[in-house]
Every structure is written in structure tokens, then in C-alpha cells.
Amino acid sequence: MRVLRDLTPSDKKTAVALGYFDGIHLGHKAVIGKAVDAKKSGLVPAAFTFSSTPKSKDKNSQLLTYNEKLSIFENLGIEILYILDFEKLKDYSPEDFVKKIISEVFNAGEVFCGFNYRFGKTGAGSTDELNKLCEKENIKVGICNPVELDGDLVCSTEIRNALKNGDIKKANRFLGYDFGLKSEVLKGNNIGSKIDTPTINQKFENGIILPKFGVYASIVTIENERYTGVTNIGVKPTVGSRNLPNCETWMPEYKGDNLYGKTVDVRLKEFIRPERKFNSLDELKAEIINNGKTAIKLLSK
């Protein structure tokens, strides 16, 4: 996949998926899939998104890291990805955006977007206007219908609300993949090792939304090996933490070496309980072991 971060014109005719694509959830994938399918018509599948968060959006609400987003775009079949600075494009009128960006830079033969797509200065352009302006440039427009699950619209707001409420199963269904993190294992306070439940400590990247504080059943991938995990997200009220908020995971069945400095993938699967403070380390240990049994049972279904 070719990644372009400037207004370098494409020398190939493209089919472009338009959107912010902050989560690349099932609704986003429907749009991207249309662009990829246009390859059958001889167009190069492309996508356009922003490198910076629009000021209208909460900066701590991202569902994906930058690297995860690139990986998903490529796996879905996108061959050219334009990642442009929102601040440099925000004052383009709808007319200028279509002519100077979609037509002249993207060299688009077709564009695809969601039913509620807005573009141009202050989001003035609607899908109806996109149709009219693209027709002048001989560009076809495909508007994707809403995607619904469980009677709810699949959208980033619905996914964020599910995460904040601890409904990780709903968030994962709407995303089409499991929410979590892939990051370096940091040194903690070694309390887990002292009570025979050694854990790995990680932090979510800045800007990524934090799910409801509490304990989750998780799947941990270490060098292509998968383990059941018990993941606590929060402030560890019983023992405290130097890195707050923290993501701490115990793997009941892992017997390997310590993982400091290694990159480990943790995916949240099911909410077990809210975070709470215990009166002693013995009480904490008993609860961790009990949570481990619960996680193994939940994930063996």
C-alpha cells in the first residue's frame, strides 16, 4: 500500500473511499469495500482520511492507533492511502474540495462515502451536493446505506458508548474485530509476582479511548501464541500504580519468562466486574485467581 501525506496527484485513476475512518468499523468497511470492488472496473482502490483529529472531535476518543489503522486499510485491499492534515483542508469550500482534491489530486473515477458524509468548510457539503459537484467532474458517486446491528446504527459514537459502559461484546461486534491494545510491556511494582500472579503492564497510546475501568476476560497474543488473560484497566486502587491509568494482565496458563520490553497484543473479550479496592493482598490474590477461572470459563464457550 502506498501512503501519501501530501497533495501528490495520483497518476492512476482511482476509486476513493471518503471518511474520517476513526474506527474502521463495519459501517466504514462497507464504504471501503465498495472502493476495493471497483478494482474490477480498472480503478485503483484508494482511501482518504485525516492525519490529525478535527477539533470537533474528542482527542481522547480514537478507536485505533495510527499503525493499526494502516494495517487494516492494507488488509482490506486499499492500494493508495491519502492521509492529509485536517487543518490544511478545513477551509476548502465543497466546490474546491471536489475539484482540487477529489478530481485533481485523487484522480478519482468513482468515490464512495457513508449516507451521512459531510465535507468542505464547516462540513457544509452533503451527499447530495457531492453528487452534483462530482457529476461536473465526470466522477461517479456511491452512497452506502446505514449498517445496523441489534437494531442500532453501527457508528463510532455507539461503539464509544458501549466501551464507556463496559459493553465490550457490543463494541467488538460493531467494530468487526476485538478492541484492545498492542504495546510494549512496562515495568510495574511487582506486586503480582509477590502474590504468585505475575502480570504484564501496558499503557494505551495517547488519544485512544479508555473503556470502562474494571476487569475483562481477554485474549493475549505473544509471538503468535494465544493465552487467556484477566485484564484490569484502571488505577489499581488496592496497590496503586506509577503509570495511570494502567492496563494490567495476568495469564493463568502462561509459564514463560518475563516480557519486559516486548510487544504484546491484548484483546478484550468480556467484562467481568468493575474495578474495586480490596482490604489486603491476600484478598486481592483470591479475587484475581477467581477472575482467572471466570475468564477461562467464558472464553472456552
Residue pairs with C-beta under 8 A, 6 or more apart in sequence:
1 70
1 73
1 74
1 78
1 79
1 80
1 81
2 79
2 80
2 81
3 70
3 81
3 83
4 80
4 81
4 82
4 83
5 51
5 82
5 83
5 84
6 84
7 84
7 101
7 105
8 105
9 104
9 105
9 107
10 44
10 46
10 80
10 105
10 106
10 107
11 107
12 44
12 80
12 107
13 42
13 43
13 44
13 107
13 108
13 109
14 43
14 44
14 45
14 46
14 80
14 106
14 107
14 108
14 109
15 34
15 35
15 36
15 38
15 39
15 41
15 43
15 44
15 45
15 46
15 108
15 109
15 110
15 111
15 112
16 35
16 46
16 47
16 48
16 82
16 102
16 106
16 108
16 110
16 111
16 112
17 31
17 32
17 34
17 35
17 45
17 46
17 47
17 48
17 78
17 111
17 112
17 113
18 31
18 47
18 48
18 102
18 111
18 112
18 113
18 117
18 119
19 28
19 31
19 47
19 48
19 49
19 113
19 114
19 117
20 49
20 50
20 54
20 57
21 28
21 32
21 47
21 49
21 69
21 73
22 57
22 61
22 62
22 63
22 64
22 156
23 63
23 64
23 156
23 159
23 175
24 32
24 64
24 69
24 72
24 73
24 76
24 175
25 63
25 154
25 155
25 156
25 159
25 174
25 175
25 176
26 147
26 149
26 154
26 174
26 175
26 176
27 114
27 144
27 146
27 147
27 153
27 154
27 155
28 114
29 76
29 176
30 114
30 144
30 145
30 147
31 112
31 113
31 114
31 144
32 47
32 73
32 76
32 77
32 78
32 112
33 76
34 112
34 142
34 144
35 45
35 46
35 47
35 78
35 110
35 112
36 45
36 76
36 77
36 78
38 45
38 109
38 110
38 112
39 45
39 77
41 109
41 110
43 109
43 110
44 79
44 80
45 77
45 78
45 79
45 80
46 78
46 79
46 80
46 81
46 82
46 106
46 108
47 73
47 78
47 80
47 81
47 82
48 81
48 82
48 84
48 101
48 106
49 69
49 81
49 82
49 83
49 84
50 83
50 84
50 85
50 86
50 89
51 83
51 84
51 85
51 86
52 85
52 86
52 87
53 59
53 62
53 86
53 207
54 86
54 90
59 207
60 206
60 207
60 208
60 209
60 210
61 156
61 160
61 207
61 209
62 207
62 208
62 209
63 156
63 159
63 160
63 175
63 179
63 208
63 209
64 72
64 208
65 181
65 182
65 205
65 208
68 182
70 81
72 177
73 81
74 81
82 105
82 106
89 97
89 101
90 121
91 121
92 100
92 101
92 120
92 121
93 120
93 121
93 124
94 119
94 120
94 121
94 124
94 125
94 129
94 130
94 133
95 120
95 133
96 120
97 119
97 120
97 125
98 125
98 130
98 133
98 134
98 136
98 137
98 139
99 133
99 137
102 108
102 111
102 134
102 137
102 139
103 137
103 139
108 134
108 139
109 139
109 140
110 139
110 140
110 141
110 142
111 130
111 134
111 139
111 140
111 141
111 142
112 141
112 142
112 143
112 144
113 127
113 130
113 141
113 142
113 143
113 144
114 143
114 144
114 146
115 127
115 143
115 144
115 145
115 146
116 127
117 126
117 127
117 130
117 143
118 124
118 125
118 126
119 125
119 130
125 133
127 141
127 143
130 141
131 141
131 143
134 140
134 141
135 141
146 153
146 154
147 153
147 154
148 154
149 173
149 174
150 170
150 173
152 158
152 174
154 174
158 174
159 171
159 174
159 175
160 209
162 168
162 170
162 171
162 174
163 171
163 179
163 209
163 210
163 211
163 212
164 209
164 211
164 212
165 212
166 211
166 212
166 214
166 271
166 274
167 271
168 179
168 211
168 216
168 268
168 269
168 270
168 271
169 269
169 270
169 271
171 179
171 211
172 178
172 179
172 268
172 269
178 219
178 267
178 268
178 269
179 211
179 267
179 268
180 218
180 265
180 266
180 267
180 268
181 202
181 204
181 205
181 208
181 247
181 265
181 266
182 263
182 264
182 265
182 266
183 202
183 203
183 204
183 205
183 263
183 264
184 202
184 261
184 262
184 263
184 264
185 200
185 201
185 202
185 259
185 260
185 261
185 262
185 263
185 264
186 201
186 202
186 203
186 243
186 260
187 201
187 260
188 199
188 201
188 241
188 242
188 243
188 246
188 248
189 239
189 240
189 241
189 242
191 239
191 281
192 198
192 199
192 248
192 250
192 288
194 281
195 281
195 282
195 284
195 285
195 288
196 285
197 250
197 285
197 288
197 289
197 292
198 250
198 258
199 248
199 249
199 250
200 220
200 248
200 249
200 251
200 259
200 264
201 241
201 243
201 246
201 247
201 248
202 246
202 247
202 248
202 249
202 264
202 266
203 243
203 246
203 247
204 210
204 245
204 247
210 233
210 245
211 233
211 268
212 233
212 271
212 274
213 233
213 234
213 235
213 245
213 274
213 275
214 232
214 233
214 234
214 271
214 272
214 273
214 274
214 275
215 230
215 231
215 232
215 271
215 272
215 273
215 274
215 275
215 291
216 230
216 231
216 232
216 233
216 268
216 269
216 270
216 271
216 272
217 228
217 229
217 230
217 231
217 268
217 269
217 270
217 272
217 294
217 295
217 298
217 299
218 228
218 229
218 230
218 231
218 249
218 266
218 267
218 268
218 269
218 295
219 226
219 227
219 228
219 229
219 266
219 267
219 269
219 299
220 226
220 227
220 228
220 229
220 249
220 251
220 254
220 264
220 265
220 266
220 267
221 227
221 264
221 265
221 266
221 267
222 254
222 256
222 259
222 262
222 264
222 265
227 251
227 253
227 254
228 251
228 252
228 253
228 292
228 295
228 296
228 299
229 249
229 250
229 251
229 266
229 295
230 249
230 250
230 251
230 252
230 272
230 288
230 291
230 292
230 295
231 247
231 248
231 249
231 266
231 268
232 246
232 247
232 248
232 249
232 275
233 245
233 246
233 247
233 248
233 275
234 245
234 246
234 275
235 241
235 244
235 245
235 246
235 275
236 246
236 248
236 275
237 275
237 276
237 277
238 277
238 278
238 281
238 284
239 281
239 284
241 248
247 266
249 266
250 288
250 292
252 289
252 292
252 293
252 295
252 296
253 296
269 298
269 299
270 295
270 298
270 299
272 291
272 294
272 295
272 298
273 291
278 284
278 287
